Amino acid sequence: MKQLFDKMKKLAGEYSERDSPVKDKEGRPIAEIQERRNRWVEYFEEILNRPAPLNPPDIEEAHTDLPTDVNSPTTEEIRMAIRKIKSGKTAGPDNIPAITLKYSTFIDRIPSATACERTNQLPAEEEIRERRWKWIRHTLRESSNCITR
């Protein structure tokens, strides 16, 4: 796919090859492509094949008995964290968008009828009742060739 876009850019005249200068050990630029590749090989061999240091750095061990809070977060802490979430961000691993979390925290303060009105939805009881009646009407519907007694 990248090759396709590169060719399209070349045809459109918007293409410029990345030509970063590679220098030899003395600091002179290298023009030949094969010489550049050889210089990169030489460079990485120098970096990756160094001998181990004679005096290893003296690094202290980290403390393992750090204080950790194992208590569950309070409701107020959760609300504060949700308020700090920026809207329009991608949903996390639970696939709940930030805006849903923000508005769902106020559900306990909004009456059911108001919430349904604002979201243009029927309350659950009415929805169930409506679906039952729809099913009953469907099952009671008679076909055109049905003979009634």
N, C-alpha and C positions, 0 to 999 in steps of 0.2 A: 504494500500500500504506500509506503514511504517513497519507493521508487517512482510510482505513478505520480505522486505530488511533485517530486523533484523534476520529472520530465515536463509536467505541466508548467511549472515555474520557469524552466528553461525556455519553453516555447513562448511564454508570455513575456519573457525578458526581465523577469523579477528575480532571477536566480543569481546568486553569487556564492561561489564555493568558499567554504571556510578555509582560509589559508593562513593559519597561525604560524608564525616563524618558529622553527626549531633551530636551536643553536648548538654547536659542538662544544666541547669542553673549554675551548679558548674563547667562546662567546661570538664566533662568526656564524652567520645564518647559513643553513644548509638548503640547497635548492633541489637536489635530486630526491625523489620520493623514496627510493630504496635506501638511500643514506639516512633519511629521516627515520624510517622504520628501524634501521639498525641502531640509530642513536637512542630511540625509545627503549629498545631491548636492552641496550647497554645501561641506560639510566635506571630501569627497574631492577636489573640484576645488581647494580650497586646498592640500591635502597633495600631490596628484600634479602640480600645475602650478606648482611653485615654480621660481624661476630658479636657475640653477647657482650654486654658491658662488663668490665672488670669489677667495678664497684656498683652493685645494683642499688637503686634508690631506696632510702630508708622511709618506708611508708607505714604509718601506724595502723593497726587494725581498727575497724569501726566498732563502736560500742553496740552490742547486741541487745542490751537491756533498755532500749528506748521506750519512753512512755507512750502507750497507745490507748486510745479511748475505745473500749469495747462495748460501750453502751449504745443502744439504738438512738438514732437522731430523734429529737422532739418534733412535734408537729410544726412548731414555729420555725425551727431550723429548716425543715423541708420547704415550708412556704417561702422563706427568704431565698433559698437556693433556686426555687422555681421562678421567683420574681426576677432574679438576676440573669436568667436564660434569655438570650437575644432571640427575638422573633425572626422567622424566616430561615432559621438554621435547619440543616438536615436532621431527620429523626435519628435517634440513637439505635442501639441494638434491639430495643423493644418496639421499634417502628411507630412510636408515638411522637407526632410533631410537637415542637415547643409551644406553639400557640394553643394546642389542645390541652396541654398540661396547665398553661397559664389560666385558661378559662374554666377548666374543670375544678380548680381549687375553690372557686366561688359557688359551685353547685350546692354546697350545703347551706348557703345563705339565700339562694334563689328558690322560690316556690316552683313546684313541678310544672304547673300550668304556664308560668312565665317563661321557664326554660323551653318548653315545647313551642310556645308562641314565637320566641326569638329564633329558634332553629327551624321553624316551619315544619315541625313534625307533630304527629299525633301522640298523645300519651300512650304508654304501653298497653294499658287496659283497653282503650278505644281501638288501637291497632289490632289487638287480638280479637276483639268483638267484631270489627269490620271484616277481618279475614274469615272468621267463622261463618258470618252471614253470606259472604261471597261464596264459600264452599257449599253452604246449604242451598243457596240459590242455584248453584251449578249442578248439584246432585238432584235437585227437584225438577230441573228443566226437562221437559219431555221432548223427545225427538218428533219429527214430522210424521213418521210412520207408526207412532205409538197409538195403540187402541186403548181408550180409557173405558172403564166399566161403568 
